[in-house]
Amino acid sequence: MLHRYIVRSVIVSLLLLTMTVNVLYILPMIVLLNTHFHEFFGR
């Protein structure tokens, strides 16, 4: 449960950083989505 919350919060914060600061933050977000797909979408 805590692991899902951490993964979701990191991905959302990286998405916000991508929109506000720099487009390069999208790369670690894509890597996290690929490695933690089940934790983020809850399947």
N, CA, C and O atoms as a MOPAC input file, in Angstrom:
PM7 MOZYME 1SCF
protein

 N      0.82300 1    -1.19100 1     0.00000 1
 C      0.00000 1     0.00000 1     0.00000 1
 C      0.87200 1     1.26200 1     0.00000 1
 O      0.65200 1     2.18000 1    -0.79100 1
 N      1.85000 1     1.29200 1     0.88600 1
 C      2.73800 1     2.44800 1     0.95700 1
 C      3.57000 1     2.56300 1    -0.32400 1
 O      3.84900 1     3.66400 1    -0.79800 1
 N      3.95900 1     1.40700 1    -0.87500 1
 C      4.75800 1     1.40000 1    -2.09900 1
 C      3.97400 1     2.03700 1    -3.25200 1
 O      4.53700 1     2.80700 1    -4.03000 1
 N      2.68800 1     1.72100 1    -3.36600 1
 C      1.86500 1     2.31300 1    -4.41200 1
 C      1.77200 1     3.82500 1    -4.25100 1
 O      1.85400 1     4.56600 1    -5.23000 1
 N      1.60100 1     4.27600 1    -3.02300 1
 C      1.49400 1     5.70800 1    -2.76100 1
 C      2.78000 1     6.43300 1    -3.14200 1
 O      2.73800 1     7.51600 1    -3.72600 1
 N      3.90800 1     5.84200 1    -2.81400 1
 C      5.20100 1     6.46200 1    -3.14800 1
 C      5.39400 1     6.52900 1    -4.65300 1
 O      5.81300 1     7.55800 1    -5.18100 1
 N      5.09000 1     5.43400 1    -5.34900 1
 C      5.25200 1     5.41200 1    -6.80500 1
 C      4.33500 1     6.44000 1    -7.45900 1
 O      4.76200 1     7.17100 1    -8.35300 1
 N      3.08500 1     6.50300 1    -7.02300 1
 C      2.14900 1     7.46500 1    -7.61100 1
 C      2.56900 1     8.89900 1    -7.33600 1
 O      2.47700 1     9.75100 1    -8.22000 1
 N      3.02700 1     9.17800 1    -6.12500 1
 C      3.42100 1    10.55300 1    -5.80600 1
 C      4.67300 1    10.97500 1    -6.57600 1
 O      4.78100 1    12.12700 1    -6.99600 1
 N      5.61800 1    10.05100 1    -6.76300 1
 C      6.83200 1    10.38900 1    -7.52600 1
 C      6.48400 1    10.65300 1    -8.98800 1
 O      7.00400 1    11.59600 1    -9.58500 1
 N      5.61700 1     9.83700 1    -9.56700 1
 C      5.25400 1    10.02100 1   -10.97100 1
 C      4.48600 1    11.32200 1   -11.16600 1
 O      4.71400 1    12.03900 1   -12.14100 1
 N      3.58400 1    11.62800 1   -10.25000 1
 C      2.83100 1    12.88200 1   -10.36200 1
 C      3.74600 1    14.08900 1   -10.18200 1
 O      3.59700 1    15.08900 1   -10.88400 1
 N      4.68900 1    14.00400 1    -9.25000 1
 C      5.60900 1    15.12700 1    -9.06400 1
 C      6.52800 1    15.29500 1   -10.27700 1
 O      6.84300 1    16.42300 1   -10.65700 1
 N      6.95900 1    14.20000 1   -10.88400 1
 C      7.76300 1    14.30800 1   -12.09900 1
 C      6.95000 1    14.89800 1   -13.24300 1
 O      7.48300 1    15.64800 1   -14.06100 1
 N      5.67000 1    14.56600 1   -13.30700 1
 C      4.82000 1    15.14400 1   -14.33800 1
 C      4.67100 1    16.64900 1   -14.13900 1
 O      4.70700 1    17.41100 1   -15.10500 1
 N      4.50300 1    17.07800 1   -12.89000 1
 C      4.41100 1    18.50900 1   -12.61700 1
 C      5.71200 1    19.23100 1   -12.93000 1
 O      5.69900 1    20.33800 1   -13.46700 1
 N      6.84300 1    18.60100 1   -12.59400 1
 C      8.13400 1    19.21000 1   -12.91800 1
 C      8.33700 1    19.30800 1   -14.42800 1
 O      8.93300 1    20.26600 1   -14.92000 1
 N      7.84300 1    18.31900 1   -15.15300 1
 C      7.96200 1    18.34900 1   -16.60700 1
 C      7.19400 1    19.52700 1   -17.18400 1
 O      7.67800 1    20.20100 1   -18.09300 1
 N      6.00300 1    19.77600 1   -16.66100 1
 C      5.18800 1    20.86300 1   -17.20900 1
 C      5.71600 1    22.23500 1   -16.80400 1
 O      5.57700 1    23.19600 1   -17.56100 1
 N      6.32100 1    22.33900 1   -15.62100 1
 C      6.70900 1    23.66100 1   -15.13800 1
 C      8.18000 1    23.99400 1   -15.36200 1
 O      8.50600 1    25.14000 1   -15.67200 1
 N      9.06200 1    23.03100 1   -15.21500 1
 C     10.49100 1    23.33500 1   -15.21100 1
 C     11.17300 1    22.95400 1   -16.51600 1
 O     11.65300 1    23.82300 1   -17.24400 1
 N     11.21800 1    21.66200 1   -16.81500 1
 C     12.02400 1    21.21100 1   -17.92600 1
 C     11.43800 1    19.92300 1   -18.50000 1
 O     10.89300 1    19.09700 1   -17.76800 1
 N     11.55600 1    19.76400 1   -19.80000 1
 C     11.01100 1    18.58800 1   -20.46400 1
 C     11.83900 1    17.33800 1   -20.16300 1
 O     11.34700 1    16.22400 1   -20.34600 1
 N     13.06900 1    17.49200 1   -19.71000 1
 C     13.92100 1    16.34000 1   -19.43500 1
 C     13.41000 1    15.48400 1   -18.27900 1
 O     13.82800 1    14.33500 1   -18.13800 1
 N     12.51500 1    16.02100 1   -17.45100 1
 C     11.96300 1    15.23300 1   -16.35400 1
 C     11.00100 1    14.15800 1   -16.83400 1
 O     10.58700 1    13.30500 1   -16.04900 1
 N     10.63900 1    14.18500 1   -18.11500 1
 C      9.73700 1    13.16800 1   -18.62600 1
 C     10.45200 1    11.81600 1   -18.77900 1
 O      9.80300 1    10.77000 1   -18.74700 1
 N     11.76500 1    11.82900 1   -18.94200 1
 C     12.50400 1    10.57300 1   -19.10500 1
 C     12.43900 1     9.68200 1   -17.86700 1
 O     12.10900 1     8.50400 1   -18.00300 1
 N     12.74300 1    10.19200 1   -16.64100 1
 C     12.59500 1     9.30100 1   -15.48100 1
 C     11.14100 1     8.91700 1   -15.22600 1
 O     10.87600 1     7.85000 1   -14.67100 1
 N     10.18600 1     9.77400 1   -15.62500 1
 C      8.78300 1     9.42000 1   -15.44700 1
 C      8.40600 1     8.23800 1   -16.34200 1
 O      7.66700 1     7.34800 1   -15.92200 1
 N      8.91200 1     8.23100 1   -17.56600 1
 C      8.64100 1     7.11800 1   -18.47900 1
 C      9.27100 1     5.83300 1   -17.95700 1
 O      8.66300 1     4.76500 1   -18.03300 1
 N     10.48000 1     5.93400 1   -17.43100 1
 C     11.14500 1     4.75400 1   -16.87000 1
 C     10.36900 1     4.21400 1   -15.67500 1
 O     10.19100 1     3.00300 1   -15.54800 1
 N      9.90600 1     5.10300 1   -14.79700 1
 C      9.11700 1     4.65300 1   -13.64500 1
 C      7.79600 1     4.03900 1   -14.06800 1
 O      7.36400 1     3.04700 1   -13.48000 1
 N      7.15300 1     4.59800 1   -15.06300 1
 C      5.90200 1     4.01100 1   -15.52700 1
 C      6.12600 1     2.63600 1   -16.13900 1
 O      5.28300 1     1.75000 1   -15.99600 1
 N      7.24400 1     2.44900 1   -16.81300 1
 C      7.53200 1     1.13900 1   -17.39600 1
 C      7.85000 1     0.10000 1   -16.33000 1
 O      7.44900 1    -1.05700 1   -16.45900 1
 N      8.56100 1     0.49300 1   -15.28400 1
 C      8.96600 1    -0.48600 1   -14.28200 1
 C      7.91000 1    -0.70800 1   -13.20400 1
 O      7.84400 1    -1.79400 1   -12.62900 1
 N      7.08300 1     0.29800 1   -12.91900 1
 C      6.08800 1     0.18800 1   -11.84900 1
 C      4.67700 1     0.39200 1   -12.38300 1
 O      3.86000 1     1.06500 1   -11.75500 1
 N      4.39300 1    -0.18900 1   -13.54300 1
 C      3.09200 1    -0.01400 1   -14.17800 1
 C      1.95100 1    -0.53200 1   -13.31100 1
 O      0.91100 1     0.11600 1   -13.19000 1
 N      2.14900 1    -1.70200 1   -12.70900 1
 C      1.08600 1    -2.31200 1   -11.90000 1
 C      0.82100 1    -1.54100 1   -10.60800 1
 O     -0.32200 1    -1.45600 1   -10.16000 1
 N      1.86100 1    -0.98400 1   -10.01400 1
 C      1.66500 1    -0.21500 1    -8.79200 1
 C      0.93100 1     1.10000 1    -9.06800 1
 O      0.13000 1     1.56000 1    -8.25300 1
 N      1.21300 1     1.68600 1   -10.21400 1
 C      0.60900 1     2.98100 1   -10.51200 1
 C     -0.86900 1     2.83800 1   -10.89600 1
 O     -1.70200 1     3.63200 1   -10.45900 1
 N     -1.18500 1     1.84900 1   -11.69300 1
 C     -2.55800 1     1.68400 1   -12.15900 1
 C     -3.36400 1     0.71800 1   -11.31200 1
 O     -4.55700 1     0.54100 1   -11.56100 1
 N     -2.75200 1     0.08700 1   -10.31800 1
 C     -3.46900 1    -0.73800 1    -9.35700 1
 C     -3.97700 1    -2.05900 1    -9.89600 1
 O     -5.01400 1    -2.54200 1    -9.44200 1
 N     -3.29100 1    -2.65000 1   -10.83300 1
 C     -3.72100 1    -3.94600 1   -11.37200 1
 C     -2.92900 1    -5.06100 1   -10.78600 1
 O     -3.15400 1    -6.22300 1   -11.12400 1

